[in-house]
Amino acid sequence: MNAMRTILCASLLLLAGCVSVSRPVFPRHYALIAPTITARTGQAAAHGTLQLARIDVPPWLQGTQMYYRLDYRHDDRVAAYADSDWLAPPARMLEPLIQAALARDGGWRVVLGPGTSANADAILHIRLDDFSQVFANPQQSEGVLNATATLVDARSGDAVAQKHFHVEAPASSADAAGGAAALNRAHTEFIQRLRQWLLAVRPEH
C-alpha cells in the first residue's frame, strides 16, 4: 500500500512538473497614454468646429501588432513581437487622445470625433504611415511616428493646409516595453506639434 502511494505521489509530482513546463505564455498588452500638453500663453478666444476624421493607415498598421525594424541590417522589412502587442490598433487609440487634446487647448470651440454627424467648419484628416520601433543597432532603438495631416474646409471641400510630421523618441531598452514607452513619447510630441500647426493654419469662421 505504501509502495502504491509512493508511486502515485511521484506520478503527481511528475505531472505537475510537466504542466509547469508547458504553461502557455500570454502576450503583454500596451496602451497609449493621454499626453500632457503644454498650455498656451496669451490664449485667443476659441472659435469654429473641427471634426477629426478616421485616421487612415496602411494595411500593416490595421491590427494590434507591435512592429519593429532592424535598420542596421539595411533592409526595409518589419517584424512583430511574438508576445507583446497593443491593446487596440494604434490609430484607434490615437483618435480619442487627439480629440481630447485639441478640445482642451486647441483653439477650437468644439472638436468632434470620427463618425459624428453634426456639422463642422473644418475636417482634419490624418494619414499614419509609420508607428514602429526602429533599431540602429541591437542595443539602440527609437520609436518612430510618421504622419501627414490635412485640414479641409468642410463647407467648400477645399484643402486649407497640409503638413508632414516625423517624430523620433529614444527607447530606454531594446525590447517591446522600451518601444512602447518611446512611442508614447513620440505620439505626445506629435499631438503637441499638430496642435501648434492647427493654431497657425485654422480658417476663420
C-alpha angles and dihedrals in degrees: 000000000000089000091053091048090051092050091048093050091048090050092051091050091050091049091049089051092051091049092052092049093051096044109138120246112233119211123251114238120214127195136198113249124221107262127239104238120204109240118244121244121227094014118204121218114283116244141165133035121264125195122201111217122212109286109249119223138176116258094262092060096050095090135059098259118130106228131203134181129208102218092174088070089060098232135109098232119129126205134192128230110252099216103028133064144154120275088236135355108297094240092053090051092047096052099070091040092054092044093050094046094050093044091051098048113350103109094252124120091216131011116197126200127231116292096024112144097206119111118263135192095219138015124214115212119192127189112197108202102168135021107158147113113261122201118210087183134349092276102036126064143147139201112251126199122183119182141155120213124200123188114207129191103238094208100051100023090230121141109246099188143338133203136178118221125202115182128178127186124181119242119229093213136026096241142075093281091054091047093050092051091047093050090049088057091045094053091047090055091045093053090047092052092043091054093049091049093050091051088056099046106030113126119243114249 
